[in-house]
Amino acid sequence: MRKMLNLTIIVLIALMFFLVAGCTRPTPPISEDEYDESNTEIKYLKVLPSQAEMKANQTQRFEVKAYNSDNKIINIDVSQIKWTCVYQCIACGAACNISPRTNSRTATFNIKDYNKIGRYEVWVNYGGTAGQWAQAIVNVK
């Protein structure tokens, strides 16, 4: 019984040491995706990935990034972001889902009808009708 108590105390001390030591590690390097704070005027948007291939039963996640005239990433107001998707045949009806449709830098795409394979477009808008637009192409096989 005494051995078990000593072992438990040693394990707890070691665990406490690792937890405390873990908090004193150096901070990770700054990511390349750091926002440019000096030039915040949007020059263009990009949807990443800009092209994707997937099967009918899969989903694909997209992200929008805004760039300034120096080709640096800038921060944007998520409340101004709207996502949409269309099938190659606009008259074919709503053949795809994108979620969430608003207020998010990322969106997940999937198709509604597994029989509708082909080309889809994922669009993002920032700032309304007169704002910036960007698209990605999705080929569903």
N, C-alpha and C positions, 0 to 999 in steps of 0.2 A: 504494500500500500504506500509506503514511504517513497519507494522508487517511482511509482506512478505520479505521485504529487511533485517530486523533484523534476521529472520529465515534463510534466504539464507546465511548471513554472519556467523551465528553460525554453520551451516552445513559445510560451506567451512573451517572454523577454525578447526572444529572437524576432517574433512577429512584430512587436512594438518597435524594435530597432529598424526593421525593414520599412515599416510604415513611416516612421519619422525621417529616416534617411531618404526615402522616396520623395519627400516634399522639398528636399534641398537640391535636387538635380537642377542643372542649368536649364533655362528655358529653351525650347526648340527654336531653330532659326526662323526668321520671318519668311512666310510663304511668298512665292512669286505673284500670287493673286492679291497682294496688298493693294488697296484702293489708292488712287492718286487723289490727294486732297486739294491740290492747288488748281488743277484744270478740271472742272467738273461739268463742262458742257458736253453733251452727248454728240458724238460724231456719227456713230453707227452702233447697231446691236448685232450680236451673234447668238445663234441657237447652237448649243453643243450637245451631242454631236451634230454636225451639219448634215450628215447622211447616215442612215442606219439600215441594216437588213435584218429582218426578223421573221419568225414563223407566225402563223395566224394565232396560235395560242400563247404567245409571249407578250410581255410588256416592255416598253422602252422608256427610260427616264431621260428628260431633256432639261437643260439649264440655259437661262438667258444671261448673257454678260453684256454690259455696256462699255464702250470704249470712247476715249476722247480723241482729239486731233493728234495727240502724241502716241496713239495706239496703246495707251495704258488703260487698265480697267478702272472704272469709276463706280461709285455707289449710286444706286437708283432707288427711288421710292417704290416699294412693292405695291402700294395701293394703286399705282398707275399701270400695273402689268395685267394684261389679259391674254389668255391662250385660246387657240381654236385649232381644229384639225378638219381636213377635207379629204374626200376620196377622189380618185382620178376622174370620176364622173360626178359632177355636181348634182345632176338630176337624179342620181341614184339614192339620194337621201342621206341621212346621218348614218354613216357606216363606221364611225370611230368615236372613241371616248378620249377625253383628255381631262385630267383631274390633278389639282384643282384648276378651275378655269380663270380665277382671278387671285390677285394678292399673293403671288408666290414666284420666286426666282426659278423654281423647278416645277415640272409637271410630268405626270406619267401618262403615256399613250398606250392604248390597246384598241383592237378592232372589235366591233359588235358582232359582225357576221363572218364566221370563219370561211365562208364561200367567196367572200370578196377579197381575193388576193390582188395584188397589184401595187400601184403607186399611191401613196398618201402624202399629204403635206401637213406639217405642223407649223403653225404661225404664232408669233408672239407680237403683241402690240404694246408700246409704251407711250402713254400720253394721249390716247384717244385717236380718232380718225385722222387728225392732222399730225399725229405723232410719228414715231419711228416704228418700222416694221422689220421683222426678220423671219426667215423660214428655214426649216429642215425638211429633207426628203426621206421618206421611209418606204422601202420596198419590202412588201410582205409576200412571202412565198409559201 
